[in-house]
Amino acid sequence: MSVLSTSFLCLLLLLFTCIKSQNLPYDSICDCTSILSNSNVCLQYTCITKRRERTCFPGRSTVITENGLMKSLSNIEIGECVLVINKENKLIYESIEGFIHLKRNGSFSFLLINIEIDDHRNITTSLFISSNHLIFLANDTELKNSLFASQLQSGDHIKYVYKNEIILGKIRNIDLTIEEGYYAPLTPSDTIKIDNVFVSNYASVNNYYLAHNVMKIYRW
């Protein structure tokens, strides 16, 4: 087999590995370590595979406690009651049962979702969230159709909280940012208000009810 044919097969293998890794909790980075003389043909690749961090929310993200105070996730404690949304689409307070995962130190990548309010209240806000975390759209009244934050687009509407009322928040744009630490709080309803937006407790599994049933084992 020619060098060119071998390189082409290697390229296809790398592409296949990259596509598969999008559905796995790992990321692979490959560098060419040997190039054929007088050409751009790579003879050898060296790859490093790292486990993908499930970051969820940074420490600066905020929740609303039962006494009406805004509190950062880095300062929240297990047992504190925070604002959530139940399956009847009602605002209630529930206790933090624990953290699915937590890391206080270190810098991690998040989506920075900038949000505006449609009804001319001149309100803008930002949600910090990992790309694989589940979020509810505004028309999802029964919390059945959550989607990954990475699937959101400008113009989509999400559930925003304003003065204890659920209203439409429209996504203006989405950027990338680096923030300190990550936190994944768990509540009985498996929902929580983060940065004034209602989101799921879960990431990676694109089925809210499947994740909810799996976590029953954890609670039991």
Backbone as CSV, one residue per row, in Angstrom:
resi,resn,N_x,N_y,N_z,CA_x,CA_y,CA_z,C_x,C_y,C_z
1,MET,0.856,-1.202,0.000,0.000,0.000,0.000,0.883,1.241,0.000
2,SER,0.533,2.239,-0.794,1.342,3.445,-0.898,1.262,4.268,0.369
3,VAL,2.263,5.171,0.542,2.279,6.072,1.698,1.048,6.951,1.700
4,LEU,0.646,7.424,0.513,-0.516,8.298,0.404,-1.779,7.564,0.833
5,SER,-1.919,6.296,0.388,-3.097,5.513,0.760,-3.135,5.265,2.260
6,THR,-1.970,4.961,2.833,-1.890,4.743,4.281,-2.273,5.998,5.048
7,SER,-1.787,7.141,4.588,-2.095,8.414,5.252,-3.574,8.733,5.153
8,PHE,-4.175,8.392,3.998,-5.598,8.653,3.801,-6.429,7.809,4.762
9,LEU,-6.029,6.532,4.923,-6.738,5.663,5.857,-6.592,6.155,7.293
10,CYS,-5.393,6.637,7.627,-5.166,7.195,8.969,-6.053,8.407,9.206
11,LEU,-6.191,9.232,8.175,-7.026,10.427,8.283,-8.481,10.042,8.500
12,LEU,-8.956,9.021,7.765,-10.327,8.555,7.944,-10.536,8.004,9.352
13,LEU,-9.536,7.261,9.844,-9.622,6.708,11.196,-9.692,7.806,12.244
14,LEU,-8.888,8.850,12.067,-8.905,9.975,13.006,-10.239,10.692,12.975
15,LEU,-10.797,10.866,11.758,-12.086,11.528,11.615,-13.167,10.710,12.294
16,PHE,-13.140,9.385,12.092,-14.115,8.503,12.720,-14.014,8.567,14.240
17,THR,-12.772,8.562,14.738,-12.548,8.651,16.185,-13.078,9.960,16.740
18,CYS,-12.873,11.049,16.012,-13.343,12.369,16.447,-14.857,12.403,16.511
19,ILE,-15.513,11.842,15.462,-16.971,11.843,15.424,-17.533,10.987,16.554
20,LYS,-16.931,9.808,16.789,-17.406,8.940,17.862,-17.222,9.581,19.227
21,SER,-16.121,10.297,19.412,-15.824,10.873,20.726,-16.803,11.959,21.114
22,GLN,-17.561,12.506,20.130,-18.557,13.518,20.454,-19.683,12.921,21.286
23,ASN,-19.886,11.591,21.191,-20.935,10.934,21.950,-20.400,10.200,23.175
24,LEU,-19.104,10.375,23.461,-18.474,9.727,24.596,-17.896,10.776,25.536
25,PRO,-17.684,10.408,26.814,-17.160,11.391,27.776,-15.658,11.601,27.668
26,TYR,-15.115,11.578,26.442,-13.682,11.755,26.239,-13.427,12.682,25.059
27,ASP,-12.285,13.357,25.084,-11.813,14.175,23.972,-10.440,13.679,23.563
28,SER,-10.207,13.572,22.256,-8.910,13.141,21.743,-8.261,14.271,20.956
29,ILE,-6.991,14.522,21.244,-6.203,15.524,20.529,-5.036,14.807,19.872
30,CYS,-4.899,14.954,18.543,-3.862,14.247,17.800,-2.928,15.235,17.108
31,ASP,-1.637,14.957,17.181,-0.615,15.767,16.519,0.199,14.879,15.589
32,CYS,0.619,15.476,14.471,1.486,14.767,13.543,2.923,14.830,14.071
33,THR,3.534,13.667,14.273,4.893,13.625,14.831,5.936,13.200,13.805
34,SER,5.491,12.850,12.600,6.440,12.461,11.551,5.857,12.796,10.189
35,ILE,6.577,13.632,9.415,6.113,14.070,8.101,7.050,13.545,7.026
36,LEU,6.476,13.062,5.924,7.268,12.590,4.793,8.078,13.742,4.219
37,SER,9.343,13.498,3.973,10.242,14.534,3.453,9.694,15.150,2.172
38,ASN,9.810,16.486,2.098,9.411,17.246,0.912,7.925,17.075,0.566
39,SER,7.104,16.881,1.586,5.661,16.765,1.336,4.904,17.155,2.596
40,ASN,3.584,17.187,2.464,2.728,17.481,3.611,2.035,16.226,4.126
41,VAL,2.577,15.055,3.764,1.964,13.794,4.166,2.460,13.399,5.555
42,CYS,1.528,13.174,6.462,1.884,12.767,7.823,2.056,11.253,7.877
43,LEU,3.185,10.806,8.414,3.468,9.378,8.524,3.043,8.798,9.864
44,GLN,2.986,9.641,10.893,2.665,9.133,12.225,1.956,10.199,13.045
45,TYR,0.903,9.771,13.729,0.164,10.645,14.636,0.343,10.162,16.074
46,THR,0.421,11.113,16.992,0.417,10.806,18.423,-0.830,11.429,19.033
47,CYS,-1.627,10.609,19.694,-2.908,11.083,20.222,-2.950,10.971,21.747
48,ILE,-3.578,11.961,22.358,-3.792,11.977,23.805,-5.294,12.042,24.054
49,THR,-5.805,11.135,24.862,-7.228,11.097,25.188,-7.425,11.498,26.642
50,LYS,-8.299,12.486,26.856,-8.586,12.965,28.204,-10.080,12.849,28.477
51,ARG,-10.413,12.528,29.692,-11.817,12.457,30.075,-12.429,13.855,30.053
52,ARG,-13.606,13.971,29.449,-14.292,15.253,29.350,-14.906,15.624,30.699
53,GLU,-14.662,16.848,31.145,-15.216,17.314,32.418,-16.695,17.663,32.252
54,ARG,-17.518,17.207,33.183,-18.936,17.564,33.184,-19.099,18.748,34.127
55,THR,-18.951,19.924,33.594,-18.763,21.093,34.441,-20.052,21.714,34.965
56,CYS,-21.130,21.665,34.225,-22.445,22.174,34.632,-22.473,23.694,34.843
57,PHE,-22.121,24.187,36.055,-22.173,25.625,36.330,-20.931,26.056,37.108
58,PRO,-20.433,27.270,36.854,-19.274,27.759,37.615,-19.686,28.234,39.004
59,GLY,-18.698,28.458,39.846,-18.965,28.895,41.210,-19.653,30.243,41.305
60,ARG,-19.501,31.095,40.283,-20.109,32.422,40.326,-21.600,32.408,40.000
61,SER,-22.110,31.314,39.432,-23.539,31.225,39.125,-24.350,31.331,40.408
62,THR,-25.546,31.890,40.295,-26.338,32.191,41.486,-27.653,31.428,41.533
63,VAL,-28.138,31.225,42.759,-29.460,30.666,43.020,-30.196,31.633,43.941
64,ILE,-31.505,31.421,44.095,-32.298,32.214,45.037,-32.682,31.323,46.211
65,THR,-32.331,31.745,47.414,-32.641,30.961,48.604,-34.043,31.283,49.111
66,GLU,-34.517,30.481,50.071,-35.890,30.617,50.555,-36.156,31.962,51.212
67,ASN,-35.120,32.601,51.736,-35.310,33.923,52.342,-35.204,35.046,51.320
68,GLY,-35.152,34.692,50.039,-35.154,35.686,48.976,-33.798,36.230,48.592
69,LEU,-32.740,35.713,49.183,-31.396,36.204,48.895,-30.783,35.474,47.702
70,MET,-30.002,36.209,46.926,-29.244,35.612,45.834,-27.910,35.114,46.389
71,LYS,-27.560,33.874,46.062,-26.361,33.274,46.627,-25.604,32.514,45.549
72,SER,-24.284,32.644,45.546,-23.478,31.954,44.543,-23.374,30.467,44.885
73,LEU,-23.198,29.639,43.857,-23.071,28.203,44.085,-21.858,27.868,44.943
74,SER,-20.824,28.687,44.846,-19.622,28.429,45.640,-19.875,28.605,47.132
75,ASN,-20.976,29.272,47.490,-21.292,29.512,48.906,-22.529,28.761,49.385
76,ILE,-23.167,28.017,48.491,-24.389,27.310,48.882,-24.017,26.050,49.660
77,GLU,-24.882,25.652,50.571,-24.618,24.479,51.402,-25.730,23.451,51.247
78,ILE,-25.372,22.192,51.424,-26.366,21.119,51.380,-27.404,21.356,52.473
79,GLY,-28.678,21.224,52.105,-29.765,21.458,53.047,-30.439,22.800,52.875
80,GLU,-29.769,23.758,52.241,-30.390,25.059,51.989,-31.492,24.917,50.945
81,CYS,-32.566,25.682,51.118,-33.684,25.644,50.179,-33.507,26.708,49.103
82,VAL,-33.717,26.301,47.854,-33.534,27.203,46.717,-34.744,27.108,45.797
83,LEU,-34.876,28.095,44.925,-36.014,28.167,44.011,-35.865,27.149,42.887
84,VAL,-36.953,26.376,42.655,-36.991,25.386,41.575,-38.341,25.511,40.875
85,ILE,-38.548,24.685,39.863,-39.834,24.618,39.178,-40.293,23.168,39.209
86,ASN,-41.569,22.936,39.570,-42.051,21.553,39.633,-42.724,21.154,38.321
87,LYS,-43.215,19.915,38.253,-43.778,19.414,37.000,-45.091,20.090,36.627
88,GLU,-45.682,20.824,37.568,-46.879,21.618,37.255,-46.514,23.023,36.783
89,ASN,-45.221,23.253,36.577,-44.724,24.546,36.103,-44.919,25.643,37.150
90,LYS,-44.864,25.274,38.428,-45.032,26.214,39.527,-43.701,26.439,40.241
91,LEU,-43.535,27.659,40.776,-42.331,27.993,41.532,-42.467,27.498,42.966
92,ILE,-41.485,26.733,43.426,-41.463,26.259,44.803,-40.015,26.287,45.298
93,TYR,-39.856,26.068,46.595,-38.506,25.976,47.173,-38.243,24.537,47.608
94,GLU,-37.049,24.053,47.293,-36.634,22.712,47.685,-35.202,22.754,48.208
95,SER,-34.863,21.760,49.007,-33.523,21.733,49.593,-32.497,21.163,48.617
96,ILE,-31.266,21.619,48.764,-30.147,21.040,48.028,-29.814,19.698,48.678
97,GLU,-30.025,18.602,47.941,-29.771,17.268,48.496,-28.291,16.903,48.473
98,GLY,-27.568,17.515,47.573,-26.150,17.206,47.424,-25.656,17.761,46.104
99,PHE,-24.475,17.335,45.705,-23.904,17.757,44.426,-23.529,16.511,43.628
100,ILE,-24.022,16.440,42.401,-23.689,15.317,41.533,-22.190,15.291,41.287
101,HIS,-21.613,16.446,41.066,-20.163,16.608,41.068,-19.826,18.047,41.416
102,LEU,-18.630,18.240,41.934,-18.221,19.555,42.435,-16.699,19.644,42.411
103,LYS,-16.206,20.772,41.949,-14.767,21.050,41.992,-14.595,22.546,42.192
104,ARG,-14.062,22.930,43.335,-14.000,24.349,43.688,-12.881,25.095,42.976
105,ASN,-11.807,24.410,42.676,-10.648,25.081,42.086,-10.400,24.605,40.657
106,GLY,-9.805,25.497,39.867,-9.495,25.171,38.485,-10.323,26.000,37.525
107,SER,-9.809,26.185,36.327,-10.491,26.966,35.292,-11.105,26.025,34.264
108,PHE,-12.366,26.301,33.907,-13.096,25.410,33.013,-13.915,26.222,32.005
109,SER,-14.216,25.579,30.885,-14.946,26.243,29.802,-16.451,26.142,30.027
110,PHE,-17.147,27.239,29.739,-18.603,27.289,29.821,-19.152,28.095,28.652
111,LEU,-20.436,27.872,28.360,-21.143,28.761,27.457,-21.615,29.970,28.250
112,LEU,-21.513,31.134,27.649,-22.057,32.366,28.225,-23.251,32.754,27.364
113,ILE,-24.452,32.504,27.881,-25.681,32.744,27.129,-26.273,34.076,27.569
114,ASN,-26.272,35.033,26.669,-26.805,36.365,26.962,-28.286,36.406,26.605
115,ILE,-29.083,36.901,27.548,-30.540,36.813,27.455,-31.159,38.195,27.600
116,GLU,-32.223,38.435,26.833,-32.993,39.674,26.957,-34.471,39.328,27.095
117,ILE,-35.239,40.290,27.617,-36.666,40.082,27.835,-37.448,40.726,26.700
118,ASP,-38.439,39.996,26.195,-39.173,40.435,25.007,-40.090,41.637,25.236
119,ASP,-40.605,41.796,26.451,-41.689,42.764,26.637,-41.192,44.149,27.069
120,HIS,-40.036,44.557,26.560,-39.532,45.932,26.713,-39.259,46.334,28.163
121,ARG,-38.868,45.404,28.984,-38.515,45.741,30.364,-37.049,46.146,30.487
122,ASN,-36.357,46.146,29.373,-34.940,46.548,29.343,-34.098,45.722,30.309
123,ILE,-34.406,44.443,30.388,-33.671,43.540,31.262,-32.769,42.651,30.420
124,THR,-31.525,42.580,30.795,-30.598,41.639,30.172,-29.872,40.883,31.277
125,THR,-29.531,39.659,31.004,-28.834,38.833,31.989,-28.004,37.799,31.256
126,SER,-27.203,37.054,31.986,-26.356,36.034,31.374,-26.434,34.746,32.178
127,LEU,-26.437,33.640,31.476,-26.415,32.312,32.082,-25.090,31.642,31.743
128,PHE,-24.393,31.152,32.774,-23.166,30.385,32.586,-23.522,28.902,32.722
129,ILE,-23.225,28.108,31.697,-23.653,26.714,31.691,-22.747,25.896,30.781
130,SER,-22.551,24.623,31.101,-21.743,23.774,30.224,-22.559,23.381,28.998
131,SER,-21.872,23.081,27.919,-22.542,22.821,26.644,-23.414,21.572,26.682
132,ASN,-23.090,20.613,27.558,-23.841,19.355,27.598,-24.884,19.313,28.709
133,HIS,-25.206,20.480,29.288,-26.206,20.516,30.351,-27.595,20.718,29.755
134,LEU,-28.612,20.150,30.423,-29.983,20.231,29.932,-30.663,21.508,30.404
135,ILE,-31.419,22.104,29.492,-32.137,23.346,29.782,-33.534,23.243,29.180
136,PHE,-34.511,23.922,29.796,-35.896,23.858,29.343,-36.238,25.064,28.468
137,LEU,-36.913,24.806,27.355,-37.415,25.900,26.534,-38.692,26.459,27.161
138,ALA,-39.053,27.679,26.769,-40.185,28.367,27.387,-41.503,27.636,27.167
139,ASN,-41.663,26.979,26.021,-42.931,26.309,25.720,-43.007,24.893,26.279
140,ASP,-42.008,24.475,27.029,-41.980,23.138,27.614,-42.701,23.168,28.957
141,THR,-44.033,23.178,28.915,-44.829,23.368,30.131,-44.812,22.152,31.049
142,GLU,-44.505,20.978,30.519,-44.496,19.765,31.335,-43.084,19.242,31.582
143,LEU,-42.078,20.036,31.231,-40.669,19.678,31.443,-40.314,18.339,30.792
144,LYS,-40.806,18.135,29.573,-40.574,16.867,28.876,-39.580,16.979,27.729
145,ASN,-39.261,18.182,27.318,-38.458,18.345,26.106,-37.212,19.190,26.351
146,SER,-36.455,18.835,27.365,-35.204,19.551,27.618,-34.207,19.249,26.507
147,LEU,-33.269,20.154,26.303,-32.238,19.964,25.288,-30.905,20.449,25.818
148,PHE,-29.832,20.026,25.159,-28.504,20.449,25.577,-28.324,21.940,25.318
149,ALA,-27.595,22.601,26.195,-27.336,24.032,26.019,-26.642,24.307,24.689
150,SER,-25.837,23.369,24.214,-25.136,23.550,22.937,-26.087,23.574,21.751
151,GLN,-27.341,23.126,21.945,-28.323,23.122,20.866,-29.109,24.424,20.784
152,LEU,-28.941,25.291,21.767,-29.651,26.569,21.759,-29.127,27.475,20.654
153,GLN,-30.020,28.327,20.148,-29.659,29.280,19.105,-30.200,30.662,19.462
154,SER,-29.621,31.670,18.870,-30.125,33.034,19.060,-31.589,33.082,18.633
155,GLY,-32.423,33.696,19.477,-33.846,33.782,19.190,-34.678,32.756,19.927
156,ASP,-34.053,31.693,20.442,-34.788,30.710,21.242,-35.272,31.351,22.539
157,HIS,-36.390,30.861,23.053,-36.945,31.377,24.305,-36.810,30.334,25.412
158,ILE,-36.386,30.798,26.582,-36.210,29.921,27.735,-37.037,30.448,28.914
159,LYS,-37.081,29.672,30.000,-37.870,30.049,31.176,-37.043,30.974,32.068
160,TYR,-37.441,32.228,32.108,-36.737,33.245,32.892,-37.623,33.664,34.063
161,VAL,-37.012,33.931,35.212,-37.770,34.331,36.399,-37.592,35.818,36.654
162,TYR,-38.719,36.518,36.750,-38.704,37.955,37.048,-39.754,38.231,38.116
163,LYS,-39.310,38.654,39.299,-40.210,38.973,40.410,-41.182,37.824,40.687
164,ASN,-40.619,36.615,40.861,-41.398,35.416,41.184,-42.429,35.054,40.122
165,GLU,-42.142,35.406,38.895,-43.010,35.070,37.770,-42.157,34.476,36.650
166,ILE,-42.664,33.417,36.026,-41.968,32.812,34.897,-42.368,33.545,33.625
167,ILE,-41.403,34.145,32.953,-41.662,34.884,31.724,-40.714,34.391,30.631
168,LEU,-40.898,34.933,29.427,-40.054,34.550,28.302,-38.733,35.303,28.340
169,GLY,-37.663,34.558,28.238,-36.350,35.156,28.052,-35.829,34.748,26.689
170,LYS,-35.422,35.700,25.879,-34.949,35.395,24.519,-33.430,35.415,24.468
171,ILE,-32.858,34.387,23.875,-31.405,34.311,23.750,-30.928,35.293,22.692
172,ARG,-30.063,36.204,23.116,-29.533,37.216,22.202,-28.311,36.694,21.461
173,ASN,-27.374,36.120,22.191,-26.191,35.521,21.576,-25.535,34.578,22.572
174,ILE,-24.603,33.782,22.083,-23.915,32.788,22.907,-22.417,32.896,22.666
175,ASP,-21.661,33.006,23.747,-20.204,33.094,23.671,-19.583,31.973,24.502
176,LEU,-18.269,31.876,24.436,-17.514,30.961,25.287,-16.777,31.750,26.355
177,THR,-16.643,31.175,27.540,-15.942,31.857,28.619,-15.226,30.831,29.500
178,ILE,-14.240,31.291,30.232,-13.517,30.459,31.194,-13.856,30.962,32.593
179,GLU,-14.294,30.054,33.471,-14.703,30.422,34.820,-14.072,29.477,35.843
180,GLU,-14.174,29.875,37.105,-13.548,29.124,38.200,-14.494,28.076,38.786
181,GLY,-14.010,26.836,38.881,-14.739,25.763,39.533,-15.960,25.295,38.765
182,TYR,-16.549,24.182,39.235,-17.833,23.754,38.674,-18.667,23.048,39.740
183,TYR,-19.990,23.164,39.587,-20.944,22.671,40.578,-22.160,22.099,39.857
184,ALA,-22.687,20.995,40.386,-23.900,20.385,39.837,-24.838,20.048,40.987
185,PRO,-25.623,21.037,41.463,-26.514,20.808,42.601,-27.672,19.882,42.239
186,LEU,-28.135,19.140,43.239,-29.235,18.196,43.051,-30.384,18.561,43.980
187,THR,-31.606,18.646,43.422,-32.816,18.942,44.185,-33.831,17.821,43.959
188,PRO,-34.857,17.689,44.826,-35.851,16.620,44.664,-36.577,16.650,43.322
189,SER,-36.866,17.826,42.794,-37.572,17.930,41.512,-36.632,17.787,40.325
190,ASP,-35.315,17.796,40.587,-34.284,17.723,39.539,-34.282,18.946,38.632
191,THR,-34.773,20.069,39.158,-34.690,21.350,38.458,-34.099,22.373,39.419
192,ILE,-33.683,23.509,38.878,-33.155,24.580,39.721,-33.103,25.865,38.906
193,LYS,-33.222,26.984,39.591,-33.066,28.277,38.938,-31.616,28.713,39.084
194,ILE,-30.933,28.831,37.960,-29.546,29.280,37.927,-29.475,30.574,37.127
195,ASP,-28.934,31.623,37.719,-28.812,32.916,37.025,-30.148,33.357,36.437
196,ASN,-31.233,33.130,37.203,-32.597,33.520,36.825,-33.194,32.699,35.690
197,VAL,-32.576,31.587,35.344,-33.079,30.716,34.275,-33.305,29.320,34.849
198,PHE,-34.424,28.686,34.467,-34.690,27.338,34.950,-34.000,26.303,34.072
199,VAL,-33.272,25.419,34.738,-32.513,24.372,34.057,-32.726,23.049,34.791
200,SER,-32.318,21.972,34.152,-32.334,20.655,34.772,-31.121,20.499,35.684
201,ASN,-31.166,19.508,36.554,-29.989,19.147,37.355,-28.977,18.346,36.552
202,TYR,-29.376,17.904,35.349,-28.608,16.879,34.663,-27.864,17.376,33.427
203,ALA,-26.841,16.600,33.077,-26.050,16.848,31.872,-25.770,15.511,31.196
204,SER,-25.318,15.595,29.955,-24.843,14.442,29.164,-25.954,13.526,28.657
205,VAL,-26.971,13.226,29.471,-28.081,12.378,29.022,-29.213,13.276,28.542
206,ASN,-29.567,13.174,27.242,-30.541,14.116,26.693,-31.978,13.648,26.891
207,ASN,-32.258,13.111,28.080,-33.607,12.692,28.438,-33.793,12.973,29.924
208,TYR,-34.577,14.000,30.227,-34.750,14.455,31.609,-35.331,13.355,32.493
209,TYR,-36.380,12.659,32.005,-37.039,11.654,32.826,-36.182,10.412,33.023
210,LEU,-35.389,10.042,32.022,-34.468,8.929,32.188,-33.454,9.248,33.284
211,ALA,-32.874,10.441,33.228,-31.905,10.849,34.248,-32.560,10.906,35.629
212,HIS,-33.799,11.399,35.671,-34.530,11.499,36.937,-34.721,10.117,37.568
213,ASN,-35.092,9.128,36.759,-35.319,7.780,37.278,-34.020,7.121,37.726
214,VAL,-32.944,7.379,36.999,-31.647,6.833,37.400,-31.235,7.384,38.762
215,MET,-31.485,8.685,38.989,-31.079,9.311,40.242,-31.922,8.854,41.432
216,LYS,-33.041,8.161,41.185,-33.819,7.609,42.293,-32.988,6.613,43.094
217,ILE,-32.072,5.927,42.399,-31.187,4.976,43.078,-30.287,5.721,44.057
218,TYR,-29.779,6.885,43.609,-28.914,7.709,44.460,-29.669,8.159,45.705
219,ARG,-30.929,8.564,45.529,-31.711,9.072,46.661,-32.075,7.940,47.624
220,TRP,-32.352,6.775,47.076,-32.722,5.636,47.907,-31.557,5.183,48.777
